[in-house]
Structures are given as structure tokens and as C-alpha cells.
């Protein structure tokens, strides 16, 4: 093998000029990334090594936010069993339930609600989980939240909008209106 001196000509040397910030590096090595990727094995290992299931990243998101947003039921379940708070809020008031409802992950919504997630918590726009579910447009999620907390149908966001105002699909609106009649 030829001697390449300062190694500047070697193919093993990366020529990338990009770099990771401390926050990006911390995220990629932290439980948040494993939760976002649905890596149950890494999440389990980190929890067994003492990682706090409620630790927030620099933006205020917990591992539960990431797993809920990305629909990783197994990770959400492990985090809740490990003592994760089902109601952490970011500085903007976003909860894991908001993320799951908007992202159309009904199994996660059901799991969070069964573990005492509060669907009435509002984000900085005054949106409850029902508002976010209505925006997401999944009729089953909307029904699930209404059956858990029917009074949320009467809650407005900061723009004065009711959850029903955010449903774009007329068929879903009709179905939810019939459900509303059942709760009145």
C-alpha cells in the first residue's frame, strides 16, 4: 500500500464539510431519536440505564411526543410503563395526544387516553386534541376523543373555531353531528 503522507488523498477520509451542532448530536444519541425511529430495543436499554422517560429536548419535546407523532405504539407503551407523564407540554403547549390525533394514529390516541392523557389541554393556538384530530380528519380518532370528552365539542380555539369547524370532509361532519346528538 502506498504511503499517502498527510492522508488528504486517501479515500477513507471524508470530505464532508457539514457538521452537527451539540444539540443535533445530543438528539441523535438520545432517547428522542430512538423514540422517533420506533427503536424499542434502544429505548428499553436507555430506560434500564436510568434515562428519564420525561426528559425534554431543546425544543421541549419528550420521547413520548416523538413516538406518538410517528405512531410507534410499542415505544409509547414502554415509555408509559416506565413512568412517562402522558401530558407533557412543549413551550407551545403541544402534548403527545395532540401529535397522535393530528397524525392519525388512533391506536396511540386510545393508549394515551387509557393512560390518563388529558384531551382538554390546549396548545398556544387554543387547540385541544379534538381540534387536532378534526384537522387530521380521521373520523375514528374524532369519535374516540368525543366519546372520552364530549364537552370538547363546545370548546373554541384562539380563532373562535369549534372542532367541527376544522373538519373538511362533509361526510365526516355528518357522522360526527349524529354522534353529537347522541351526547346531548
Secondary structure, DSSP 4 states (H G I P E B T S, - for coil): ----TTSTT-TTS--------HHHHHHHHSHHHHHHHT-HHHHHHHHHTT--TT-B-TTS-BHHHHHHHTT-HHHHHHHHHTT--TT---TT---HHHHHHHTT-HHHHHHHHHTT--TT---TT---HHHHHHHHT-HHHHHHHHHH-GGGGG-B-TTS-BGGGG---HHHHHHHHHHHHHH-
